[in-house]
Amino acid sequence: MTRQQTQRLAQWLISATAVIVILPIVLVVVYVVAKGIGAINWEFLTQPPRNGMTEGGIFPALLGTIILTLGTAVAAIPLAVGAAIYLAEYAGDNRFTRAIRLAIVNLAGIPSIVYGLFGLGMFVLFFNFGTSILAGALTLGLMTLPVVISTAEEAILTVPQEFRVVSFSLGASRWQTIRHQVLPHALPGIITGIILGLGRAAGETAPILFTVAAFYLPELPKSIFDQTMALPYHLYVIATQVPGMPLSIQYGTALVLLFIVLSFTLVATVIRTVMRRRREW
């Protein structure tokens, strides 16, 4: 077999593998859209459930998901970006920092239900926050930290070292260099990691199951110490716990949740593409 034939065979195998991976995802999305699009209307998005959740809409769960996602962002982003800056710019290459990076990688692989149990023990019981938006947001923020730290650190490390050298030679301090040279150029990767992390948090069920999610609430939450409904748990409830639930409502709820998660991915892709085009290096 010639080199050209080998290259063509490798390209064919890679293309076939990509199709095998992508095709099931596309089929799932198409199936959910076909089954759930009929339920999507203004009432479905703006009204609470009625008649044992078999009628009405998903507004409380949709609002709860948005609140929890914003709370996760507040809890995770400052700490994650700060940790990434420290690891990339200040920490040396020693056993301590290598242990930290190993711990971050391991934390990223922990099942989400473990984070839920930890949030139950730490935030709900130990800190006595109760099953509340605060406990749920902190738990989701903790789960999001490893992903955001890793992506932000990699984005910072990709900034050419020459930028730092020139900035130092002009008399800038380390923090001034990081703030005005490193972070602006690393911003596309940082934002991408943040959005993808928040997208994962928005679609999680296990962490909120123990810390914040309610089966049904007649009123919207009024403070961060209240419970709230959330789309992932609401979907689980109407799919498994409510008899006589119309399939259109189940698939409509799944479609809304799928749209939210895919929107995070799309926004991250667009931001990364636009900002990379503006990059000067």
DRENNUVEX-273813 format. One record per residue (C-alpha): residue number from 1; x, y, z; residue in one letter. Coordinates in steps of 0.25 Angstrom, whole numbers, plus 5000, padded with zeros to 4 digits. Each point is the difference from the previous one (the first is absolute). Layout:
<nodes>
[node NUM; [X; Y; Z]; "A"]
...
</nodes>
This chain:
<nodes>
[node 1; [5000; 5000; 5000]; "M"]
[node 2; [5006; 5013; 4996]; "T"]
[node 3; [5001; 5012; 5009]; "R"]
[node 4; [4988; 5007; 4992]; "Q"]
[node 5; [4991; 4988; 5002]; "Q"]
[node 6; [5004; 5000; 5015]; "T"]
[node 7; [4996; 5014; 5001]; "Q"]
[node 8; [4987; 4999; 4993]; "R"]
[node 9; [4997; 4987; 5009]; "L"]
[node 10; [5003; 5008; 5012]; "A"]
[node 11; [4991; 5012; 4996]; "Q"]
[node 12; [4989; 4990; 4997]; "W"]
[node 13; [5000; 4994; 5013]; "L"]
[node 14; [5001; 5013; 5007]; "I"]
[node 15; [4988; 5005; 4992]; "S"]
[node 16; [4992; 4987; 5003]; "A"]
[node 17; [5003; 5001; 5015]; "T"]
[node 18; [4995; 5015; 5000]; "A"]
[node 19; [4987; 4996; 4993]; "V"]
[node 20; [4998; 4988; 5010]; "I"]
[node 21; [5002; 5010; 5012]; "V"]
[node 22; [4992; 5011; 4994]; "I"]
[node 23; [4988; 4993; 4994]; "L"]
[node 24; [4994; 4995; 5013]; "P"]
[node 25; [5000; 5014; 5006]; "I"]
[node 26; [4994; 5006; 4987]; "V"]
[node 27; [4989; 4989; 5001]; "L"]
[node 28; [4997; 5002; 5014]; "V"]
[node 29; [4999; 5015; 4998]; "V"]
[node 30; [4991; 4998; 4988]; "V"]
[node 31; [4991; 4990; 5007]; "Y"]
[node 32; [4998; 5010; 5012]; "V"]
[node 33; [4997; 5011; 4991]; "V"]
[node 34; [4990; 4992; 4992]; "A"]
[node 35; [4993; 4995; 5013]; "K"]
[node 36; [5001; 5013; 5008]; "G"]
[node 37; [4998; 5012; 4990]; "I"]
[node 38; [4985; 4998; 5001]; "G"]
[node 39; [4999; 5004; 5014]; "A"]
[node 40; [5009; 5013; 4999]; "I"]
[node 41; [4991; 5012; 5001]; "N"]
[node 42; [5000; 5013; 5008]; "W"]
[node 43; [4991; 4994; 5011]; "E"]
[node 44; [5009; 4988; 5001]; "F"]
[node 45; [5012; 5009; 5003]; "L"]
[node 46; [4993; 5011; 5009]; "T"]
[node 47; [4990; 4992; 5008]; "Q"]
[node 48; [5001; 4991; 5012]; "P"]
[node 49; [4996; 4985; 5000]; "P"]
[node 50; [4985; 4997; 5003]; "R"]
[node 51; [4992; 4988; 5003]; "N"]
[node 52; [5010; 4991; 5006]; "G"]
[node 53; [5011; 5005; 4990]; "M"]
[node 54; [4992; 4994; 4988]; "T"]
[node 55; [4996; 5014; 4995]; "E"]
[node 56; [5006; 5014; 4999]; "G"]
[node 57; [5015; 5004; 4998]; "G"]
[node 58; [5014; 4999; 5006]; "I"]
[node 59; [5002; 5014; 5004]; "F"]
[node 60; [5004; 4998; 5015]; "P"]
[node 61; [5010; 4989; 4996]; "A"]
[node 62; [5006; 5009; 4988]; "L"]
[node 63; [5001; 5012; 5010]; "L"]
[node 64; [5007; 4991; 5010]; "G"]
[node 65; [5010; 4994; 4990]; "T"]
[node 66; [5004; 5015; 4996]; "I"]
[node 67; [5001; 5004; 5015]; "I"]
[node 68; [5009; 4988; 5003]; "L"]
[node 69; [5009; 5002; 4988]; "T"]
[node 70; [5002; 5015; 5004]; "L"]
[node 71; [5003; 4995; 5014]; "G"]
[node 72; [5010; 4990; 4995]; "T"]
[node 73; [5007; 5011; 4992]; "A"]
[node 74; [5001; 5009; 5012]; "V"]
[node 75; [5005; 4989; 5008]; "A"]
[node 76; [5010; 4994; 4991]; "A"]
[node 77; [5005; 5010; 4990]; "I"]
[node 78; [5008; 5009; 5009]; "P"]
[node 79; [5007; 4989; 5008]; "L"]
[node 80; [5002; 4991; 4987]; "A"]
[node 81; [5007; 5011; 4992]; "V"]
[node 82; [5008; 5005; 5012]; "G"]
[node 83; [5005; 4986; 5002]; "A"]
[node 84; [5004; 4999; 4986]; "A"]
[node 85; [5007; 5013; 5000]; "I"]
[node 86; [5008; 4995; 5012]; "Y"]
[node 87; [5003; 4986; 4994]; "L"]
[node 88; [5005; 5006; 4987]; "A"]
[node 89; [5007; 5013; 5004]; "E"]
[node 90; [5004; 4999; 5014]; "Y"]
[node 91; [5002; 4986; 5005]; "A"]
[node 92; [5013; 4993; 4996]; "G"]
[node 93; [5001; 4986; 4995]; "D"]
[node 94; [5002; 4992; 5013]; "N"]
[node 95; [4993; 4988; 5007]; "R"]
[node 96; [4990; 5009; 5006]; "F"]
[node 97; [4995; 5006; 4987]; "T"]
[node 98; [5000; 4986; 4993]; "R"]
[node 99; [4992; 4994; 5011]; "A"]
[node 100; [4990; 5012; 4999]; "I"]
[node 101; [4999; 4997; 4985]; "R"]
[node 102; [4998; 4985; 5002]; "L"]
[node 103; [4989; 5003; 5010]; "A"]
[node 104; [4993; 5010; 4990]; "I"]
[node 105; [5000; 4989; 4989]; "V"]
[node 106; [4995; 4989; 5010]; "N"]
[node 107; [4989; 5010; 5005]; "L"]
[node 108; [4995; 5002; 4986]; "A"]
[node 109; [4998; 4985; 4998]; "G"]
[node 110; [4992; 4998; 5013]; "I"]
[node 111; [4985; 4996; 4997]; "P"]
[node 112; [4990; 5011; 5003]; "S"]
[node 113; [4993; 4993; 5010]; "I"]
[node 114; [5012; 5000; 5009]; "V"]
[node 115; [5000; 5015; 4999]; "Y"]
[node 116; [4985; 4999; 5004]; "G"]
[node 117; [5003; 4992; 5012]; "L"]
[node 118; [5011; 5009; 5004]; "F"]
[node 119; [4991; 5012; 4999]; "G"]
[node 120; [4990; 4994; 5008]; "L"]
[node 121; [5010; 4997; 5011]; "G"]
[node 122; [5008; 5013; 4999]; "M"]
[node 123; [4990; 5011; 4996]; "F"]
[node 124; [4986; 4995; 5004]; "V"]
[node 125; [5004; 4993; 5013]; "L"]
[node 126; [5013; 5006; 5005]; "F"]
[node 127; [4998; 5014; 4997]; "F"]
[node 128; [4985; 4999; 5002]; "N"]
[node 129; [4996; 5007; 4987]; "F"]
[node 130; [4989; 4989; 4998]; "G"]
[node 131; [4995; 4996; 4987]; "T"]
[node 132; [5002; 5013; 4993]; "S"]
[node 133; [5004; 5008; 4988]; "I"]
[node 134; [5013; 5003; 5007]; "L"]
[node 135; [5003; 4986; 5003]; "A"]
[node 136; [4997; 4996; 4986]; "G"]
[node 137; [5008; 5011; 4994]; "A"]
[node 138; [5012; 4997; 5009]; "L"]
[node 139; [5000; 4985; 4996]; "T"]
[node 140; [4999; 5003; 4986]; "L"]
[node 141; [5011; 5010; 5001]; "G"]
[node 142; [5009; 4990; 5006]; "L"]
[node 143; [4997; 4990; 4990]; "M"]
[node 144; [5003; 5010; 4989]; "T"]
[node 145; [5013; 5005; 5006]; "L"]
[node 146; [5009; 4989; 4994]; "P"]
[node 147; [4996; 5002; 4986]; "V"]
[node 148; [5001; 5015; 5000]; "V"]
[node 149; [5013; 5000; 5007]; "I"]
[node 150; [5006; 4990; 4990]; "S"]
[node 151; [4995; 5008; 4988]; "T"]
[node 152; [5004; 5013; 5005]; "A"]
[node 153; [5014; 4996; 5004]; "E"]
[node 154; [5002; 4994; 4986]; "E"]
[node 155; [4995; 5013; 4994]; "A"]
[node 156; [5010; 5008; 5008]; "I"]
[node 157; [5012; 4991; 4997]; "L"]
[node 158; [4997; 5001; 4985]; "T"]
[node 159; [5003; 5015; 5000]; "V"]
[node 160; [5014; 5002; 4994]; "P"]
[node 161; [5011; 5002; 5011]; "Q"]
[node 162; [5005; 5012; 4991]; "E"]
[node 163; [4988; 5008; 5005]; "F"]
[node 164; [5004; 4999; 5014]; "R"]
[node 165; [5015; 5003; 4997]; "V"]
[node 166; [4997; 5013; 4992]; "V"]
[node 167; [4990; 5004; 5011]; "S"]
[node 168; [5011; 4998; 5011]; "F"]
[node 169; [5010; 5007; 4992]; "S"]
[node 170; [4991; 5012; 5000]; "L"]
[node 171; [4999; 5001; 5015]; "G"]
[node 172; [4987; 4993; 5002]; "A"]
[node 173; [4998; 4992; 5012]; "S"]
[node 174; [4996; 4985; 5000]; "R"]
[node 175; [4985; 5003; 5003]; "W"]
[node 176; [5000; 5012; 4990]; "Q"]
[node 177; [5005; 4990; 4989]; "T"]
[node 178; [4990; 4990; 5004]; "I"]
[node 179; [4989; 5010; 5000]; "R"]
[node 180; [5003; 5007; 4987]; "H"]
[node 181; [5007; 4990; 4992]; "Q"]
[node 182; [4998; 4986; 5004]; "V"]
[node 183; [4985; 5000; 5004]; "L"]
[node 184; [4995; 5007; 4987]; "P"]
[node 185; [5007; 4991; 4991]; "H"]
[node 186; [4995; 4987; 5008]; "A"]
[node 187; [4986; 5005; 5001]; "L"]
[node 188; [4994; 4992; 4989]; "P"]
[node 189; [5005; 4987; 5006]; "G"]
[node 190; [4996; 5004; 5014]; "I"]
[node 191; [4986; 5004; 4996]; "I"]
[node 192; [4998; 4987; 4992]; "T"]
[node 193; [5004; 4992; 5013]; "G"]
[node 194; [4990; 5008; 5008]; "I"]
[node 195; [4988; 4999; 4991]; "I"]
[node 196; [5003; 4985; 4998]; "L"]
[node 197; [5001; 4998; 5015]; "G"]
[node 198; [4987; 5008; 5002]; "L"]
[node 199; [4993; 4992; 4989]; "G"]
[node 200; [5004; 4987; 5007]; "R"]
[node 201; [4994; 5006; 5013]; "A"]
[node 202; [4987; 5004; 4994]; "A"]
[node 203; [4998; 4985; 4996]; "G"]
[node 204; [5003; 4993; 5012]; "E"]
[node 205; [4990; 4993; 5009]; "T"]
[node 206; [5007; 4992; 5011]; "A"]
[node 207; [5007; 5012; 5007]; "P"]
[node 208; [4987; 5008; 5001]; "I"]
[node 209; [4992; 4988; 5004]; "L"]
[node 210; [5006; 5000; 5014]; "F"]
[node 211; [5002; 5015; 5001]; "T"]
[node 212; [4989; 5009; 4994]; "V"]
[node 213; [4990; 4993; 4991]; "A"]
[node 214; [4986; 4999; 5004]; "A"]
[node 215; [4989; 4991; 4994]; "F"]
[node 216; [4990; 5011; 4998]; "Y"]
[node 217; [4999; 5014; 5006]; "L"]
[node 218; [4988; 5009; 4999]; "P"]
[node 219; [5008; 5013; 5001]; "E"]
[node 220; [5013; 5005; 4994]; "L"]
[node 221; [5012; 5001; 5009]; "P"]
[node 222; [5002; 5013; 5008]; "K"]
[node 223; [5014; 4999; 5005]; "S"]
[node 224; [5012; 4991; 4999]; "I"]
[node 225; [4996; 4992; 5012]; "F"]
[node 226; [4987; 4995; 4993]; "D"]
[node 227; [4999; 4987; 4992]; "Q"]
[node 228; [4997; 5001; 4985]; "T"]
[node 229; [4996; 4991; 4989]; "M"]
[node 230; [5010; 4997; 4989]; "A"]
[node 231; [4998; 4994; 4986]; "L"]
[node 232; [5009; 4988; 5001]; "P"]
[node 233; [4993; 4995; 5013]; "Y"]
[node 234; [4987; 5005; 4995]; "H"]
[node 235; [5002; 4991; 4987]; "L"]
[node 236; [5004; 4988; 5009]; "Y"]
[node 237; [4987; 5002; 5008]; "V"]
[node 238; [4990; 5001; 4989]; "I"]
[node 239; [5007; 4988; 4993]; "A"]
[node 240; [5000; 4991; 5011]; "T"]
[node 241; [4991; 5005; 5012]; "Q"]
[node 242; [4987; 5006; 4994]; "V"]
[node 243; [4990; 4989; 4994]; "P"]
[node 244; [4993; 5004; 4988]; "G"]
[node 245; [5010; 5011; 4995]; "M"]
[node 246; [4998; 5003; 4986]; "P"]
[node 247; [5013; 4997; 4992]; "L"]
[node 248; [4999; 5013; 4993]; "S"]
[node 249; [5003; 5007; 5013]; "I"]
[node 250; [5012; 4991; 5003]; "Q"]
[node 251; [5006; 5002; 4987]; "Y"]
[node 252; [4997; 5015; 5000]; "G"]
[node 253; [5007; 5001; 5013]; "T"]
[node 254; [5012; 4992; 4995]; "A"]
[node 255; [5001; 5009; 4987]; "L"]
[node 256; [5000; 5012; 5008]; "V"]
[node 257; [5011; 4995; 5009]; "L"]
[node 258; [5008; 4995; 4988]; "L"]
[node 259; [4999; 5013; 4993]; "F"]
[node 260; [5005; 5007; 5013]; "I"]
[node 261; [5012; 4991; 5000]; "V"]
[node 262; [5003; 5000; 4985]; "L"]
[node 263; [4999; 5016; 5001]; "S"]
[node 264; [5011; 5000; 5010]; "F"]
[node 265; [5009; 4992; 4990]; "T"]
[node 266; [4996; 5009; 4988]; "L"]
[node 267; [5003; 5013; 5008]; "V"]
[node 268; [5013; 4994; 5004]; "A"]
[node 269; [5004; 4997; 4986]; "T"]
[node 270; [4995; 5013; 4994]; "V"]
[node 271; [5008; 5008; 5011]; "I"]
[node 272; [5012; 4992; 4998]; "R"]
[node 273; [5000; 5001; 4985]; "T"]
[node 274; [4997; 5015; 5000]; "V"]
[node 275; [5011; 5003; 5010]; "M"]
[node 276; [5010; 4992; 4993]; "R"]
[node 277; [4998; 5007; 4987]; "R"]
[node 278; [5003; 5013; 5007]; "R"]
[node 279; [5013; 4994; 5006]; "R"]
[node 280; [5013; 5007; 4996]; "E"]
[node 281; [5009; 4988; 5001]; "W"]
</nodes>
